[in-house]
């Protein structure tokens, strides 16, 4: 790939000359889809990123959000802030799953460091082709191992995430990694260059020839031979260097030595340094030969664009440069003073010759936007399969999509940092923010089946589903970041689906007052097997007082009641199976379920009820429907005896729909005070009592005139699909 | 009294140990390995993490860093030393304890809660428990399988140097209760003297009441017990 002719014309017009090879390469990378969001930016204005809690919204390395009420802490460092960022590492993870996924973690962690924050939690949402496909399994194992290797080594706990399998990811898996960091008013750093005359200091690994042209590689479809052809465009991570960088960065922030910072990611030094100064409305002069290198004879273009990992670019006041170098040396990190901030153009010289001389703002922001055609997706027909209820229960509960992900999260250190009060495998994780005496709930995921059937409604549902997860732990949504993954936007139907997920996510997040404060877009996820499902990963955080939460598992307390709240399909008798795991496993199609009229009230009420002392257990109902959620609540010591309110003469289709439909915004609540819960949800969501807990680990489930009886041991065996295959 | 928590490049449980000790009212500070052992050191933690990125072999590089000479000298003089996870690997690599912690039977990293049986209660690290007690403490390691030759293990067992074994909830040490394939379910061992101990599980992750259990508190209290001369 090289700079497109139409782009070259614009560049020539601006520069009034032909670009140098280094300039052409810079424009090619920084004006790529990956860096410039040419096809997505016109859509992204749909997002509401404002809110009184938002300190820094989209556009910096990571977003910054104030924890509510933390300014009253009396701490001299001011309000407690969290940072949120999310990044995709999709194409690299296909070519080299271990290194591709590992460096994805590294990149988002450095985005956190740039803000003067310490990384405290990771969440990974992963998407692969069908689990029984050998190559998908290979990618899955490699990606999980890569995340495990890198995340564990740097000591950042991986506390949440999701794994989905869908045939349309076969040629193009997705790896979306979110990171939450902790900082405060006093320590906050941004990527906005401050003052001409300040030095630009590069700290971290030596620069080599790795990852050349990664940004433009990420902006093309994956070719059939991508695994062999594109390996040089994948970077190799060194988590030991990253850990040293985390600690060095922390000390630099402690000592107040950083004026602004940007991590080196896509388009390497050229990208980071030009974006930094462009944001400050300034320029820079960089002498490329000053960059510390680990390979001999690198040329200007290579130094400028290599995507060698574990490097940060800092703006430092001249009198502080020596101290920065000392700290870098203490942590065995390379450090070079590569140039300074100016009021002129962004210029780079190499051995005395000027190789780049352009306006930084034009380089960063001058890429023209694409105006692409889109096609509205069609509504699916209703065509339901015949399936035996008991077999279907087993099939859906043991599907890799709904099965236990313990095999995955057992490989992640999810407790390092001693903040994890609720870890992976629950509706949402909770991280103890002792600095503000608040629990931070984290939920991350998307649902490819949902957005395949209905991009817009499915994306709304994904936002609601993440919010319901957070509320099930008693937390109120605070903010979210999104990772929007799509296929080739030049295909109108693909672009139409992508537009749908953007609008759906934006509309529901606005309704829930959860501003979308940042994100990432990854397009061209297309391969010989076709485009991926439009996939809007959302990582949402919420806050609550204290760090504890009701468990997901039911308590063996037969005096309590198990309530189902929010099920519109059961109430109307017209549950819809569109997007369900049931249809994914049995074939057939249906429209997507109707969503609650006032989802914000559902979420708010659920968060309230979850924190009540009379609440014994709460579990969100979503993937796999009630069948899966009920099964997940049963343990060896506690069972459930429940009945769904379906008419005795209901046909098979109605029974299946009641048990397997996936409308989000529902929860199962075990409570000692069912009347109080019903009163709380009055006018907000329907509440039905399904039955009660038992003391023996049996699940007895009646739907209409059908009854399924199973127990915790059988359920555990069904749910062990992934570990049984991979251990 | 100040417990020195030795931070190598790549240590990542140093802050956690500091927080856990502080919760117990035990004064502790993190010491960068190049700065040497402070004179007032009354106890030493070799924390978990990936010192030197586990390059070469887990714990091997840190074990050969200059500060470990000081740690060995302090241990010889009676300063209590506790190695946790990567610190246990460093302890074995540096000769403070015998045997080695090597790649898990699963060949994968494992982060999960396990049960440990207290094998003796007359050491500073286990004085808070009774022999045979079962405690719940998390593990998080890829290389935690204890390995030593059979004859030497028999001798170590005779000498009472096995301090913790993996077990089930009821204290049974069968193969099902062995998370990583450790020989004889060994999770932690003593050095030549009782004030030096290493273990793969993380007591500092089972100390703070707001993030789970507190079963590991007794192990960290070993620094107090050792100081008050219970040995």
Interface residues (C-beta under 8 A of the other chain):
Chain A: X145 X148 X149 X152 X153 X154 X155 X238 X239 X240 X241 X243 X244 X330 X331 X332 X409 X410 X411 X412 X413 X414 X415 X416 X417 X418 X419 X420 X421 X432 X434 X547 X548 X727
Chain B: X9 X10 X12 X13 X15 X16 X19 X20 X32 X34 X48 X49 X50 X52 X53 X54 X55 X106 X108 X109 X110 X111 X112 X138 X140 X142 X202 X204 X205 X207 X208 X210 X211 X212
